């Protein structure tokens, strides 16, 4: 991991931990509770994954199938390839966090091309990651050695969220180019 990547991850972690600390003792109607949250770090991290999950799945549902092959220029991924890339990466990141073999050995960008297939594999990647985002604070922050490198699961989970948001930004542009309002800009109902 480069110094820039470590700094970026720290920049993401510090606000999450601060938010968790501030939020830790708040619940109920009056915003007060007798005890802090049991897992403030993961409780602060999980909503970011849930929010990007919602936006990505809604964007996939909203985009007409004929535009899944759309790419603004030949050098970039198509709308559908971005969704497959996100799913591929989620399986990879979450398998490493869980200490499991990646359940996907195929290149999803090449094997999943229809809207239905892409939505299904994207949903499956989020479901697989649910177990990783359900880790306790102790499990998520415990450093382990993997292939001679120190890994902290929380940092991988935050990197996953950041990666998803990065590519959602691509999808927003693609949707706008097709005259669609992306989920994050749609009026709330």
C-alpha positions in Angstrom: 0.0 0.0 0.0 1.4 3.4 -1.0 1.7 6.3 1.4 -1.0 8.1 -0.5 -3.4 5.2 -0.1 -2.6 5.0 3.7 -3.2 8.8 4.0 -6.5 8.5 2.1 -7.7 5.6 4.3 -6.7 7.4 7.5 -8.6 10.5 6.2 -11.7 8.3 5.9 -11.2 6.4 9.2 -10.7 9.4 11.5 -14.0 11.0 10.7 -15.8 7.7 11.1 -14.2 7.0 14.4 -15.0 10.6 15.6 -18.6 10.2 14.4 -18.9 6.9 16.2 -17.5 8.3 19.4 -19.9 11.2 19.3 -22.8 9.0 18.3 -21.9 6.2 20.7 -24.2 7.3 23.5 -27.1 8.6 21.5 -30.3 6.7 20.7 -34.0 6.9 21.3 -36.3 9.9 20.8 -34.4 12.3 23.1 -31.0 11.4 21.6 -29.7 10.1 25.0 -28.9 6.7 26.2 -27.4 5.1 29.3 -24.6 3.2 27.5 -22.4 3.8 24.4 -22.9 1.7 21.3 -21.3 -1.7 21.5 -19.6 -1.4 18.1 -19.2 2.3 17.4 -16.7 1.9 14.6 -18.6 -0.7 12.6 -21.9 1.0 13.4 -20.4 4.2 11.8 -18.9 2.3 8.8 -21.9 0.1 7.9 -24.3 2.9 6.9 -21.9 4.1 4.2 -21.9 0.7 2.6 -25.7 0.5 2.8 -26.1 3.9 1.2 -23.8 3.2 -1.7 -25.5 -0.2 -2.1 -28.9 1.5 -2.4 -27.6 4.1 -5.0 -25.8 1.5 -7.1 -28.7 -1.0 -7.2 -31.2 1.8 -8.0 -28.9 3.2 -10.8 -28.7 -0.3 -12.3 -32.4 -0.7 -12.2 -33.0 2.7 -13.6 -30.7 2.5 -16.6 -32.4 1.0 -19.6 -30.8 -2.3 -20.8 -29.9 -0.8 -24.1 -27.6 1.6 -22.3 -25.7 -1.0 -20.3 -23.2 -1.1 -23.2 -22.9 2.7 -23.3 -19.4 4.2 -22.8 -18.6 7.9 -23.5 -15.3 7.0 -25.2 -13.8 3.7 -26.3 -11.1 3.8 -23.6 -13.4 3.5 -20.6 -15.6 0.8 -19.2 -19.3 0.6 -20.2 -22.0 1.2 -17.7 -22.5 -2.6 -17.3 -18.7 -3.2 -17.1 -18.5 -0.8 -14.2 -21.2 -2.6 -12.3 -19.4 -6.0 -13.0 -16.1 -4.4 -11.9 -17.7 -3.2 -8.6 -19.1 -6.7 -7.9 -15.7 -8.3 -8.8 -13.9 -5.9 -6.5 -16.4 -6.4 -3.6 -16.0 -10.2 -3.7 -12.2 -9.7 -3.7 -12.1 -7.2 -0.8 -14.7 -8.9 1.4 -13.2 -12.4 0.9 -9.8 -11.0 2.1 -11.5 -9.4 5.1 -13.3 -12.7 5.9 -10.1 -14.7 5.4 -11.9 -16.8 2.8 -11.2 -17.8 -0.8 -12.8 -15.4 -3.3 -16.1 -17.2 -4.3 -15.8 -15.8 -7.9 -13.0 -17.1 -10.1 -14.4 -15.7 -13.4 -14.0 -12.2 -14.8 -17.5 -10.8 -14.2 -16.9 -8.0 -16.8 -16.6 -10.7 -19.5 -19.2 -13.2 -18.3 -22.1 -10.9 -17.1 -23.4 -8.6 -19.7 -27.2 -8.5 -19.4 -29.0 -6.1 -17.1 -30.6 -9.0 -15.2 -27.2 -10.8 -14.8 -25.4 -7.7 -13.7 -28.0 -6.7 -11.1 -28.0 -10.3 -9.8 -24.2 -10.4 -9.4 -24.1 -6.9 -7.9 -26.7 -7.9 -5.3 -24.8 -11.2 -4.6 -21.6 -9.2 -4.0 -23.3 -7.0 -1.5 -24.9 -10.0 0.2 -21.4 -11.6 0.4 -20.0 -8.4 1.9 -22.8 -8.2 4.5 -20.8 -10.7 6.7 -17.7 -8.6 6.5 -19.5 -5.4 7.5 -21.1 -7.4 10.4 -17.7 -7.9 12.0 -17.2 -6.6 15.6 -15.0 -3.6 16.2 -12.4 -5.9 17.7 -12.4 -8.1 14.6 -12.4 -5.2 12.2 -9.5 -3.4 13.9 -7.3 -6.3 14.7 -4.1 -6.2 12.5 -3.1 -9.5 10.9 -0.3 -10.6 8.7 -1.3 -11.7 5.1 1.4 -12.6 2.7 4.0 -10.7 4.7 1.9 -7.5 4.9 0.0 -6.1 7.9 -3.7 -5.9 7.1 -6.5 -4.2 9.1 -9.9 -5.4 7.9 -11.5 -2.0 8.6 -9.2 -0.3 6.2 -10.2 -2.8 3.4 -13.9 -2.2 4.2 -13.4 1.5 4.0 -11.4 1.2 0.8 -14.3 -0.9 -0.6 -16.8 1.9 0.2 -14.5 4.5 -1.3 -14.1 2.4 -4.5 -17.9 2.0 -4.8 -18.4 5.7 -4.5 -15.7 6.4 -7.0 -17.4 4.3 -9.6 -20.9 5.5 -8.7 -19.5 8.9 -9.8 -18.8 7.4 -13.2 -22.3 5.9 -13.4 -23.8 9.3 -12.4 -22.1 10.9 -15.4 -23.2 8.1 -17.7 -26.8 8.4 -16.5 -26.7 12.2 -17.0 -25.4 11.7 -20.6 -28.5 9.5 -21.2 -30.9 12.1 -19.8 -31.5 10.3 -16.5 -31.5 11.7 -13.0 -29.2 9.5 -10.8 -30.6 8.1 -7.5 -28.5 10.5 -5.4 -30.0 13.5 -7.1 -33.6 12.2 -7.3 -36.2 13.9 -5.1 -36.8 12.0 -1.9 -40.2 10.4 -1.6 
